[in-house]
């Protein structure tokens, strides 16, 4: 491009970025005012920060505000760091993706049938998790003994199923192969190299400056999250960080200073019909039709989202300490950054309507089943009631920012709906 043309286009580009930044800021302010969002947000595109801001409180009792350098537990966003550590050990020749679990933990059930690759790609058959053990006060050895007793969900390698236990096991393998504690290995080989000075792994003793407390929702309001045993809840969880440090990690993943091109290729490859890579999901359904490498997390008060739209050089991360729907908010923010129209959050109010209208709406809309049970309308299951705000528009009881509007054709029949999630609209047609 000629220098003169660049000069002419520069004000237009700057105006466009300011306009996007303004829309992002308005969206987040509405999330605060309507949905009580508490946490931090960072959106960058092409290396330019479009939004970086903190909202809400890090400590509700002392009325201490979140700041952009507040540290948050990452929950399952931790998995990508565990996967990166394993790949570093692969590159150093310390282990192979084809190695059997029995090589490292011979006492684990079916260890001869499980490979490192299966653990990384959620195809091991190991169960989802061990929540009750994670919030217990038992020691590491006792916890391991109990976790080993949890049955497999399916035969290793036969299909996929998301597994926290698989990444817990990977953390134990990292310690055994490296001869270092999981936290030490990550700090030396990932965090320090990426300049992530506000990132670490939680334990039960250390005082971490500027770390947000986490709060859970109940019918009676917010309460403290329960005790979490960080000697046990590791590998699949355990890392804490800031939005700025996560932006540094995103930047590092474009280069080869930490992971080589070969290791990144392995990490970012989808291995099953659920599109799981190593520590990431590749091009999930919420990718807006753009190349996306992502992962979300949630555990007792913590909700997090990490999104890399690699072809657009767009990075969106949202960290929350009061169970705000970070993944939904990220979906809305990324849509705005990609130039889509997004509806701002608003207060939804129930109205009373004739429930006989529901008979026109029930049916299958692609993967969504609209059900009528005992005079109420449901979205896929009885756990997701649809609350009317007009005769044709409903919001989900579990998340008011998710709405469904039934659209009549010229004959007055309802064969399509408008789904809105985080303000992003999608038309879905009724299955024949």
Buried (B, 14 or more C-beta within 10 A) or exposed (E): EEEEEEEEEEEEEEEEBEEBBEBBBEBBBBBBEBBBBBBBBBBBBEEEBBBBBBBBBBBBEEEBEBEEBBBBBBBBBBBBBBBBBBBBBBEEEBBEBEBBBBBBBEEBBBBEBBBBBBBBBBBBBBBBBBBEBBBBEBEEEEBBEBBBEBEBBBEBBEBBBBBBBBBBBBBBBBBEBBEBBBBEBBBEBBBEEBBBEBBBBBBEEEEEEEBBBBBBEEEEEBEEBEEBBBBBBBBBBBBBBBBBBBBBBBBBBEEEEBBEEEBBEBBBBBBEEBBBBBBBBBBBEBBBEEBBBBBBBBBBBBBBBBBBBBEBBBBBBBBBBBBBBBBBBBBBBBBBBBEEEBBBBBEBEEEEBEEEBBEEBBBEBEEBBBBBEEEBBBBEEEEBBBBBBEEBBBBBBEBBBBBBBBBEEEEEEBBBBBBBBBBBBEEBEBEE
